[in-house]
Amino acid sequence: MAKTGYINGSDLLVKIAGKAVGHCTSHTLTFASETKDRAVKPVASATISTSLWKGKGVTGLSVSISAEGLRNYDETEGGFKSLVNAWTTGQPVEVIGFERESDATPYLSGNFVITNLEETSPAQDDATYSISLENDGIVTITNTAITGEQ
């Protein structure tokens, strides 16, 4: 049966290097387009103000991902320690975005570079971490979690 209604953010997960982001509190996917302005002279019969309008073309696509989580001594998924290990290789990591109970059919997959990894440890509060990644090559986007198509 197809799901209906609002999508619960807790049902959308991200795996980095084969492990779900551990004790994740939130993640963000950002889809961006690089563009180029095109200014052309309008036809001679056009008004002067017509020449003020520019066309726009897409010259590149990119996806960036950020995630935040809580540090946990008993982490069984991809927590801060495993992310640091992945970062120290200096190599891209495989990332997939998927709906809970549907990781065999990800809605997003591709190789990403870890561009930032940060730990925050406030006094008398939970230690947290955050990670930022940018795509390295083509990102495959499928499934209904993003496109809404059946």
C-alpha positions, 0 to 999 in steps of 0.5 A: 500500500502506498504511503499517504499524508505528510512525510515524517523526517524520521523516515528519511535517512542517509548512509555514508560509507555504508552506515546510516548516520548515527544518532542523527538529529537532522539532515539536509539535502541541497540541490543547486544549479550553476547558471549563466546569464545570457543578454541578447539584443531583442528584435528591432521592433521591441521596446527599449525595456525589453533589452533589460531582461536576461535569459538564464541557462544551467551550466552545472548541477550539484548536491550538498548534504549536511547532517547533525547527530549526537555523540554516543559511546555505544554507537552501532551506526556511522557515528563521529568516529567512523566519519573521521576515519572516512574523512582521513582517507581523503577519498570520496565516500558512497552516500545514499538517501533512503526511506526507512525500511527501503534502503534497497531502493534509495532515492539518492545515491552517488559519491561525495567528498566530506568537506567539513566535519565538526564536533561540538562539546558544550559543558554539561550538555550532549556532545554533537557532531555535524558533517558536510558533503559535496557530490563528486560526479553524477548523483542518481535521484530516483524514487518517490521520496523526492520526485513525488512520481509514482 
